[in-house]
């Protein structure tokens, strides 16, 4: 059960590649889909525009035709009015051909002031008001206007003016009805003129003209969708519509106006300028339809010829919504693409987080396997049934059982006191395990969390604390049975804990007698130490010094028992600043007996040294008395040898002489040691022959070397001086001692004594 849930580790590199391809495919799909949707919406919009344009074109055509027919019919009806016939019978204005010099400016006042003209003009004005016509006026048979609904407004009144060349006049006179769009000669305003002949039987008396202008026809061109509604004449000139800026301008692809200046000026007063429109074709569901670009706006153009009139009605339907369709589709595609990318990114991030979580889980498991503890997760259902969801490795080492046994009886793992409960403890609990191969101590602890379903989850650990418990037991054993005093004390709170040796040291029967006392103050210390310093001040200095991180050190302190007796103690102080800056541990030993012993030893040593010095002084002072008899013996044996005694006697004398010399040498060594101990040894500084010293050494060492079968050799550099300054006796003693030791520890071969000069500084040479 090393893991609670098995998890598959995704291949993040492969997943990233797949998601990248998915993002690219999604992008392509969205782009293609967006293009198709945009095209579909545009085509649908154009199709709707065609349908609505056709409907509006039909409506406009019907309205204009009805309007024109009604005006023409109204003219025919009014032309039969008796009042108009009787009025024109008066023949108010002469024919211009008979009176060519008539000035309209003179004729207008003359006619306008006539009562019958004014009466008729008022009648015409009433008709205009009733039928909402722009203007009505009467012309006699000679095309001179003799009555006008605008008789009282000289800006528009046609009274007195002759219009013989107008098509609407000639047409009416010839056929009984006429029609013409023309720029007003007086008003300089364009208008549609509908004429009807007024006759008396077979005689034509004149013409009744009903004039309507684009402003009067505005209701016919009402449109709230931004369409351009136009009426175009046979010259391609706009003569009506809902766009006044286009009036009297020629649409593209109209008939050529070149060479027709006089005709154009007669009809429009000016030559119409071409509109700055660009013809285009627009695809609508596989059909190519005409269109126009006005500025930056595209329009779908549709036209229809009016029946019975030389005019064409045009409907220009704007396609401005195409931009918004493209923008909205692009925006929707961008949002959709972003959403797809976001979903892909979120999925990748989710998998990345899952991988990170899995990696952390694996690392955590690997880390926990390396920790000296075993983790577990224990679930308790709302009904109180518990089971392990996860158990780390190391259960057998801790409890000596396998995971199956642990699953069957989990309560035993919570400690002896937890047998009655089925939940892990939430406070640190330690218990001993006897079932394991070796008794050891286990610490268990956990934290509990409750899920929304009421399930309780305990995440905890088991930790083998055997080493710590054993260390604690060892410490407690040492602490309880140590002969030295161990105490923990606080700078302000005093003694916090101590061992039995401390109670014995201060003569206390229980810890309560020492609890809270500060060892450097009465009753455990004298107010002042033997050197006169204040115990409190000195202790504060020591405590500050060790609290600042200095190494533990020993010092002596005079303490007081509870009965008032004092004793000398040696104290080792240790700061426990890692727990509390004012917490210390001290080891105290009563050194009173040791101090007394040390004093006695110092006195005995002093006496022995004085005895040795006395002995050495005696021997040093008696050296002359000791050497004198030996010198006498040596002298006498020497004299005996000089007298040439017999060979046998000579042999005895030689041995006596050599023995005396050896004994004298020993005596000299003893006396020299005595002199050294007494400080009386003095070195000679005389001129001596080095060869003589070497000969004497040979005499002494030759016999022992010969006895062991060794060859005695001496080496010296050629530049070694023959005579030296110094103490020959000491030099001989040194060489004899060195040679004797070499012979003593050499079994075969030879012994070589080498001499060399270390440095030669005149006038002294060091050997």
KEKOLNU-592762 format. One record per residue (C-alpha): residue number from 1; x, y, z. Coordinates in steps of 0.5 Angstrom, whole numbers, plus 2048, in hexadecimal, padded with zeros to 3 digits. Last residue first. Layout:
N
k  px  py  pz
NUM  X  Y  Z $
...
This chain:
767
k  px  py  pz
767  8A5  828  823 $
766  8A4  830  823 $
765  8AB  833  821 $
764  8AD  83A  824 $
763  8B2  83F  822 $
762  8AF  840  81D $
761  8A8  83D  81B $
760  8A8  836  819 $
759  8A2  833  818 $
758  89F  82C  819 $
757  8A6  828  819 $
756  8A5  821  818 $
755  8A7  81B  81C $
754  8A5  814  81B $
753  8A5  80E  820 $
752  8A4  807  81C $
751  8A2  801  81F $
750  8A3  7FA  81B $
749  8A0  7F4  819 $
748  89D  7F0  81E $
747  898  7F0  824 $
746  897  7F7  825 $
745  893  7FA  82A $
744  898  7FA  830 $
743  89D  7FC  82B $
742  899  802  829 $
741  897  804  830 $
740  89F  804  832 $
739  8A1  808  82C $
738  89C  80E  82E $
737  89E  80E  835 $
736  8A5  80D  834 $
735  8A4  813  82F $
734  8A0  817  834 $
733  8A5  816  83A $
732  8AB  818  835 $
731  8A8  81E  833 $
730  8A6  820  83B $
729  8AE  81F  83C $
728  8B0  822  837 $
727  8AD  829  839 $
726  8AE  82E  833 $
725  8B3  831  82E $
724  8B5  82C  829 $
723  8BC  82A  826 $
722  8BC  825  820 $
721  8B7  829  81C $
720  8B3  825  817 $
719  8B4  827  810 $
718  8B6  820  80E $
717  8AF  81E  810 $
716  8AE  819  816 $
715  8AC  811  816 $
714  8AE  80D  81C $
713  8AD  805  81C $
712  8AC  800  821 $
711  8AB  7F9  81E $
710  8A7  7F4  822 $
709  8A8  7ED  824 $
708  8A4  7EE  82B $
707  8AA  7ED  82F $
706  8AE  7F2  82B $
705  8A9  7F7  82B $
704  8A9  7F7  833 $
703  8B1  7F7  833 $
702  8B1  7FD  82E $
701  8AC  802  831 $
700  8B0  805  837 $
699  8B7  805  833 $
698  8B4  807  82D $
697  8B1  80D  831 $
696  8B7  80F  834 $
695  8BA  80F  82D $
694  8B5  813  82A $
693  8B6  818  830 $
692  8BD  818  82E $
691  8BC  819  827 $
690  8B7  81F  828 $
689  8BD  823  82C $
688  8BB  828  831 $
687  8BB  82F  832 $
686  8B7  831  838 $
685  8B0  833  839 $
684  8AD  82F  83F $
683  8A5  82E  841 $
682  8A2  830  847 $
681  89D  82B  84B $
680  89B  82F  852 $
679  893  82F  850 $
678  892  82A  856 $
677  88F  825  851 $
676  894  826  84C $
675  89A  825  851 $
674  897  81F  854 $
673  896  81C  84D $
672  89E  81E  84C $
671  89F  81B  853 $
670  89C  815  850 $
669  8A0  815  84A $
668  8A6  817  84D $
667  8A5  811  852 $
666  8A4  80C  84C $
665  8AA  80F  848 $
664  8AE  80E  84F $
663  8AC  807  84F $
662  8AE  806  848 $
661  8B5  809  849 $
660  8B6  804  84F $
659  8B4  7FE  84C $
658  8B9  800  846 $
657  8BF  801  84B $
656  8BD  7FA  84F $
655  8BD  7F6  848 $
654  8C3  7F9  847 $
653  8C6  7F8  84D $
652  8C4  7F0  84D $
651  8C7  7F0  846 $
650  8CD  7F3  848 $
649  8CE  7EE  84E $
648  8CE  7E8  849 $
647  8D2  7EC  844 $
646  8D7  7ED  84A $
645  8D7  7F5  84C $
644  8DA  7FA  847 $
643  8DB  800  84C $
642  8D6  804  848 $
641  8D1  7FF  849 $
640  8D1  800  851 $
639  8D1  808  850 $
638  8CB  808  84C $
637  8C8  803  851 $
636  8C9  808  856 $
635  8C7  80E  852 $
634  8C0  80A  851 $
633  8BF  809  858 $
632  8C1  810  85A $
631  8BC  813  855 $
630  8B7  80E  858 $
629  8B8  811  85F $
628  8B8  818  85D $
627  8B1  817  859 $
626  8AD  816  85F $
625  8AF  81C  863 $
624  8AF  820  85D $
623  8A8  81F  85B $
622  8A5  820  863 $
621  8A2  827  861 $
620  89F  824  85B $
619  89C  81E  85F $
618  89A  822  864 $
617  896  827  860 $
616  893  822  85C $
615  890  81F  862 $
614  88E  825  865 $
613  88A  827  85E $
612  887  820  85F $
611  885  821  866 $
610  882  828  864 $
609  87E  825  85E $
608  87B  820  862 $
607  879  825  867 $
606  875  829  861 $
605  872  823  85F $
604  86F  821  865 $
603  86C  828  866 $
602  869  828  85F $
601  867  821  860 $
600  863  824  867 $
599  860  82A  863 $
598  85E  825  85E $
597  85B  821  863 $
596  857  827  866 $
595  855  829  85F $
594  852  822  85E $
593  84E  822  864 $
592  84B  829  863 $
591  84A  827  85C $
590  842  826  85C $
589  840  825  855 $
588  83B  82A  851 $
587  838  828  84A $
586  834  82E  847 $
585  82F  82F  842 $
584  82C  836  840 $
583  826  839  83E $
582  825  841  83D $
581  826  841  835 $
580  820  83C  835 $
579  820  835  831 $
578  826  837  82C $
577  829  83B  832 $
576  82B  834  836 $
575  831  837  839 $
574  836  832  83C $
573  83A  834  843 $
572  83F  82F  846 $
571  840  830  84D $
570  845  82E  852 $
569  843  82F  859 $
568  846  831  860 $
567  842  830  866 $
566  83E  834  86B $
565  83A  832  871 $
564  833  836  872 $
563  82E  830  873 $
562  82C  831  86C $
561  832  830  869 $
560  837  836  867 $
559  83B  836  860 $
558  842  839  85F $
557  843  839  857 $
556  848  836  853 $
555  848  837  84B $
554  847  832  845 $
553  845  834  83E $
552  840  833  839 $
551  842  837  833 $
550  840  83E  832 $
549  839  83F  82E $
548  837  846  831 $
547  833  842  837 $
546  83A  840  839 $
545  83C  847  83B $
544  836  849  83D $
543  835  844  842 $
542  83C  845  845 $
541  83B  84C  845 $
540  835  84B  849 $
539  838  846  84E $
538  83E  84B  84F $
537  839  851  851 $
536  834  84C  855 $
535  83A  849  859 $
534  83D  850  85B $
533  845  850  85A $
532  849  84F  860 $
531  84E  849  85E $
530  84A  844  862 $
529  844  846  85F $
528  83F  84B  862 $
527  837  84A  864 $
526  839  843  865 $
525  835  83E  861 $
524  82F  839  861 $
523  82B  83D  866 $
522  82D  842  864 $
521  82E  843  85C $
520  832  840  857 $
519  82E  83A  857 $
518  828  83D  855 $
517  822  83A  859 $
516  81C  838  856 $
515  81B  831  858 $
514  821  82F  85D $
513  81C  82D  863 $
512  817  82B  85E $
511  81C  826  85C $
510  81C  822  862 $
509  821  820  868 $
508  826  826  867 $
507  82D  825  869 $
506  830  82A  863 $
505  834  824  860 $
504  82F  81F  862 $
503  829  822  85F $
502  82E  823  859 $
501  830  81C  859 $
500  828  81A  858 $
499  828  81E  851 $
498  825  825  850 $
497  820  829  84D $
496  81D  830  84C $
495  822  833  850 $
494  821  83B  850 $
493  81B  83E  84C $
492  81F  845  84A $
491  826  842  847 $
490  823  83B  846 $
489  826  835  849 $
488  827  82E  847 $
487  82B  82A  84C $
486  830  824  84C $
485  834  823  852 $
484  839  81E  851 $
483  839  816  854 $
482  834  815  84E $
481  82F  810  850 $
480  828  814  84E $
479  82B  818  848 $
478  82F  812  846 $
477  829  80D  846 $
476  825  813  843 $
475  82A  814  83E $
474  82A  80D  83C $
473  822  80D  83C $
472  822  813  838 $
471  827  810  833 $
470  823  80A  833 $
469  81C  80E  831 $
468  820  811  82C $
467  823  80B  829 $
466  81C  808  829 $
465  818  80D  826 $
464  816  809  820 $
463  811  80E  81D $
462  80A  80C  81B $
461  806  812  816 $
460  800  815  815 $
459  7FA  817  811 $
458  7F3  816  813 $
457  7ED  817  80F $
456  7E6  818  812 $
455  7E0  816  80D $
454  7DB  81B  80E $
453  7D9  81C  807 $
452  7DC  823  806 $
451  7E2  820  809 $
450  7E5  820  810 $
449  7ED  821  811 $
448  7F1  81E  817 $
447  7F8  81F  819 $
446  7FC  819  81B $
445  801  816  820 $
444  805  810  822 $
443  80C  80F  825 $
442  80E  808  826 $
441  813  805  82B $
440  817  7FF  82A $
439  817  7F7  82C $
438  81B  7F3  828 $
437  818  7EE  823 $
436  812  7F2  823 $
435  80C  7F0  827 $
434  80E  7F4  82D $
433  80D  7FB  82A $
432  80D  800  82F $
431  809  807  82F $
430  809  80E  82D $
429  804  813  82C $
428  804  819  829 $
427  7FD  81C  828 $
426  7F8  81B  823 $
425  7F7  814  825 $
424  7F5  80F  81F $
423  7EE  80C  81F $
422  7EB  806  821 $
421  7EB  807  829 $
420  7EB  802  82E $
419  7F2  7FF  82D $
418  7F4  806  82D $
417  7F8  806  834 $
416  7FC  801  831 $
415  7FF  805  82B $
414  7FB  807  825 $
413  7FE  801  821 $
412  7FA  7FC  825 $
411  7F4  800  822 $
410  7F5  7FE  81B $
409  7F3  7F6  81C $
408  7F2  7F3  815 $
407  7F5  7F8  811 $
406  7FC  7F7  815 $
405  7FB  7F0  814 $
404  7FB  7F1  80D $
403  801  7F6  80D $
402  806  7F1  810 $
401  808  7F0  817 $
400  80E  7F2  81B $
399  80C  7F8  81D $
398  811  7FD  81B $
397  815  7F9  816 $
396  80F  7F6  813 $
395  80B  7FD  812 $
394  811  800  80F $
393  80E  802  808 $
392  808  807  808 $
391  801  805  809 $
390  7FB  809  806 $
389  7F4  808  806 $
388  7F4  805  80C $
387  7ED  803  80F $
386  7E8  805  814 $
385  7E0  804  815 $
384  7DD  80A  819 $
383  7D6  80A  815 $
382  7D9  811  812 $
381  7DF  80D  80F $
380  7E6  80D  813 $
379  7EB  80E  80E $
378  7F3  80D  810 $
377  7F9  80F  80C $
376  7FF  80D  80E $
375  807  80F  80E $
374  80D  80B  811 $
373  812  80F  814 $
372  81A  80F  813 $
371  81A  813  80D $
370  81C  810  806 $
369  816  80D  805 $
368  812  813  806 $
367  817  817  801 $
366  815  812  7FC $
365  80E  812  7FD $
364  80E  81A  7FD $
363  812  81A  7F7 $
362  80D  815  7F4 $
361  807  81A  7F7 $
360  80B  820  7F4 $
359  80C  81D  7ED $
358  804  81B  7ED $
357  802  822  7EF $
356  807  825  7EA $
355  804  820  7E5 $
354  7FD  821  7E7 $
353  7FF  829  7E7 $
352  801  828  7E0 $
351  7FB  824  7DE $
350  7F7  829  7E0 $
349  7FB  82E  7DD $
348  7FB  82A  7D7 $
347  7F3  82A  7D7 $
346  7F3  831  7D9 $
345  7F7  833  7D3 $
344  7F3  82F  7CE $
343  7EC  832  7D1 $
342  7F0  839  7D1 $
341  7F2  837  7CA $
340  7EB  835  7C8 $
339  7E8  83B  7CC $
338  7ED  840  7C8 $
337  7EA  83D  7C1 $
336  7E3  83E  7C3 $
335  7E5  845  7C5 $
334  7E8  846  7BF $
333  7E3  843  7BB $
332  7DE  847  7BE $
331  7E2  84D  7BD $
330  7E3  84B  7B6 $
329  7DB  84A  7B5 $
328  7DA  850  7B9 $
327  7DF  854  7B4 $
326  7DC  851  7AE $
325  7D5  852  7B0 $
324  7D7  859  7B2 $
323  7DA  85A  7AB $
322  7D4  857  7A7 $
321  7CF  85B  7AB $
320  7D1  861  7A6 $
319  7CE  85D  7A0 $
318  7CA  863  79F $
317  7C4  862  79A $
316  7C4  867  794 $
315  7BC  867  791 $
314  7BC  86A  78B $
313  7B5  86D  787 $
312  7B6  86E  780 $
311  7B2  873  77C $
310  7AF  874  775 $
309  7A8  874  777 $
308  7A3  86F  775 $
307  7A5  869  77A $
306  7AB  86B  77E $
305  7B1  867  77C $
304  7B4  863  782 $
303  7BB  863  786 $
302  7BF  85F  78B $
301  7C6  861  78D $
300  7C9  85E  793 $
299  7CD  863  797 $
298  7D5  863  799 $
297  7D7  869  79E $
296  7DE  86B  79D $
295  7DC  871  799 $
294  7D6  86F  796 $
293  7D8  868  793 $
292  7D2  866  78E $
291  7CF  85F  78D $
290  7CD  85B  787 $
289  7CB  853  789 $
288  7CF  84D  787 $
287  7CB  847  789 $
286  7CF  841  78D $
285  7CB  842  793 $
284  7CC  84A  793 $
283  7D3  84C  790 $
282  7D3  854  78F $
281  7D5  857  789 $
280  7D8  85E  789 $
279  7D6  865  786 $
278  7DB  86B  789 $
277  7D7  871  78B $
276  7D9  878  78B $
275  7D3  87B  788 $
274  7D4  87E  781 $
273  7D2  885  780 $
272  7CC  888  77D $
271  7CC  88D  778 $
270  7C9  893  77B $
269  7C2  897  77B $
268  7BF  88F  77B $
267  7BB  88F  775 $
266  7BD  895  771 $
265  7C4  894  773 $
264  7C4  88D  771 $
263  7C1  88E  76B $
262  7C6  894  769 $
261  7CC  88F  76C $
260  7CA  889  768 $
259  7D0  888  764 $
258  7D3  883  769 $
257  7CE  881  76E $
256  7CF  87A  76D $
255  7CA  875  76F $
254  7CB  872  777 $
253  7D0  86D  779 $
252  7D1  871  77F $
251  7CC  875  782 $
250  7CB  87C  780 $
249  7CA  882  785 $
248  7C4  886  785 $
247  7C2  884  78C $
246  7C7  880  790 $
245  7C8  884  796 $
244  7C1  884  797 $
243  7C1  87D  799 $
242  7BA  87A  79A $
241  7B8  87A  793 $
240  7B7  87E  78D $
239  7B9  880  786 $
238  7C0  87C  786 $
237  7C3  87D  77F $
236  7C4  877  77A $
235  7C1  87B  774 $
234  7BB  876  774 $
233  7B9  879  77B $
232  7BB  876  782 $
231  7B7  876  788 $
230  7BB  874  78E $
229  7BA  870  795 $
228  7C1  86F  798 $
227  7C0  86A  79E $
226  7C2  86C  7A5 $
225  7BD  867  7A8 $
224  7B8  86C  7AB $
223  7B5  86E  7A4 $
222  7B0  873  7A2 $
221  7B1  874  79A $
220  7A9  875  799 $
219  7A8  87A  79F $
218  7AE  87E  79C $
217  7A9  880  795 $
216  7A8  887  797 $
215  7AF  888  798 $
214  7B1  885  792 $
213  7AC  88A  78E $
212  7A5  88A  78C $
211  7A2  88E  786 $
210  79B  88E  784 $
209  79A  891  77D $
208  793  893  77A $
207  794  895  773 $
206  790  89A  76E $
205  78A  89B  76A $
204  78A  895  765 $
203  784  896  761 $
202  780  88F  75F $
201  77B  890  765 $
200  77E  895  769 $
199  785  893  76B $
198  789  892  771 $
197  78F  88E  76F $
196  792  88A  775 $
195  79A  88B  778 $
194  79E  887  77D $
193  7A4  88A  77E $
192  7AA  887  783 $
191  7AE  88C  786 $
190  7B5  88F  787 $
189  7B6  896  78A $
188  7B8  89C  787 $
187  7B2  89F  789 $
186  7B1  8A3  783 $
185  7B3  89E  77D $
184  7B2  898  781 $
183  7B6  893  780 $
182  7B3  88E  77C $
181  7B0  887  77C $
180  7AA  886  777 $
179  7A3  883  776 $
178  79E  885  771 $
177  796  884  770 $
176  791  886  76B $
175  795  883  765 $
174  798  889  761 $
173  796  88E  766 $
172  798  88A  76C $
171  79F  888  768 $
170  7A1  88F  766 $
169  7A0  891  76D $
168  7A3  88C  771 $
167  7A9  88C  76C $
166  7AA  893  76E $
165  7AC  898  768 $
164  7A6  89C  769 $
163  7A7  89E  770 $
162  7A5  8A5  770 $
161  7A6  8A9  777 $
160  7A1  8AE  779 $
159  79F  8AA  77F $
158  7A4  8A5  781 $
157  7A4  8A6  788 $
156  7AA  8A3  78C $
155  7AE  8A9  78F $
154  7A8  8AE  78E $
153  7A4  8AB  793 $
152  79D  8AD  793 $
151  79B  8A9  78D $
150  79E  8A3  78F $
149  798  89F  78E $
148  799  8A2  787 $
147  794  8A5  781 $
146  796  8A8  77A $
145  79C  8A4  778 $
144  79D  8A5  771 $
143  79E  89F  76D $
142  79A  8A2  767 $
141  793  89E  768 $
140  793  8A1  76F $
139  797  89E  775 $
138  794  89C  77C $
137  799  89B  782 $
136  799  896  787 $
135  79F  895  78C $
134  7A1  890  791 $
133  79B  88C  792 $
132  799  88A  799 $
131  792  888  796 $
130  78E  88D  79A $
129  793  892  79B $
128  795  892  794 $
127  78D  893  792 $
126  78C  899  796 $
125  792  89C  793 $
124  78F  89B  78C $
123  789  89E  78F $
122  78D  8A4  791 $
121  790  8A4  78A $
120  789  8A5  787 $
119  787  8AA  78C $
118  78E  8AE  78B $
117  78D  8AD  783 $
116  786  8B0  784 $
115  787  8B6  788 $
114  78D  8B8  783 $
113  793  8BA  787 $
112  797  8B4  785 $
111  796  8B5  77E $
110  799  8BC  77D $
109  79E  8BB  782 $
108  7A0  8B5  77E $
107  7A0  8B8  778 $
106  7A5  8BD  779 $
105  7AA  8B8  77C $
104  7A8  8B3  776 $
103  7AA  8B8  771 $
102  7A6  8B8  76B $
101  7AA  8BA  764 $
100  7A8  8B4  760 $
99  7A1  8B6  760 $
98  79D  8B2  75B $
97  7A2  8AD  75B $
96  7A1  8AD  763 $
95  79A  8AC  763 $
94  796  8B0  767 $
93  795  8AF  76E $
92  78E  8AF  771 $
91  78A  8AB  76C $
90  784  8AC  770 $
89  782  8A5  76E $
88  788  8A2  773 $
87  783  8A4  779 $
86  77D  8A1  776 $
85  781  89B  775 $
84  784  89B  77C $
83  77D  89C  780 $
82  77A  897  77C $
81  77F  891  77E $
80  781  88D  779 $
79  788  88E  77A $
78  787  88C  781 $
77  785  885  77F $
76  78B  884  77A $
75  790  887  77F $
74  78E  883  785 $
73  78F  87D  780 $
72  796  87F  77F $
71  797  880  786 $
70  794  879  788 $
69  798  876  783 $
68  79F  879  785 $
67  79D  877  78C $
66  79B  870  78A $
65  7A1  86F  786 $
64  7A6  872  78C $
63  7A3  86E  791 $
62  7A3  867  78D $
61  7AA  868  78B $
60  7AC  86A  792 $
59  7A8  863  794 $
58  7AB  85F  78F $
57  7B2  862  791 $
56  7B1  861  798 $
55  7AF  85A  797 $
54  7B5  859  792 $
53  7BA  85C  797 $
52  7B7  858  79D $
51  7B8  851  799 $
50  7BF  854  796 $
49  7C1  856  79D $
48  7BF  84F  7A0 $
47  7C3  84C  79B $
46  7C9  850  79D $
45  7C8  84F  7A4 $
44  7C8  847  7A3 $
43  7CE  848  79E $
42  7D1  84C  7A4 $
41  7CF  847  7A9 $
40  7D2  841  7A5 $
39  7D8  844  7A3 $
38  7D9  846  7AA $
37  7D8  83F  7AC $
36  7DC  83C  7A7 $
35  7E2  840  7A9 $
34  7E1  83F  7B0 $
33  7E1  838  7AF $
32  7E7  838  7AB $
31  7EA  83C  7B1 $
30  7E7  838  7B6 $
29  7EA  831  7B3 $
28  7F1  834  7B2 $
27  7F1  837  7B9 $
26  7EF  830  7BC $
25  7F3  82C  7B7 $
24  7F9  831  7BA $
23  7F7  830  7C1 $
22  7F6  828  7C0 $
21  7FD  828  7BD $
20  800  82C  7C3 $
19  7FC  827  7C8 $
18  7FF  821  7C5 $
17  806  824  7C5 $
16  805  826  7CD $
15  802  81F  7CE $
14  808  81C  7CB $
13  80D  820  7CF $
12  808  820  7D6 $
11  808  818  7D5 $
10  803  817  7DB $
9  805  813  7E1 $
8  7FF  80E  7E3 $
7  7FD  80F  7EA $
6  7FB  809  7EE $
5  7F7  80C  7F4 $
4  7F9  80B  7FC $
3  801  809  7FB $
2  805  805  7FE $
1  800  800  800 $
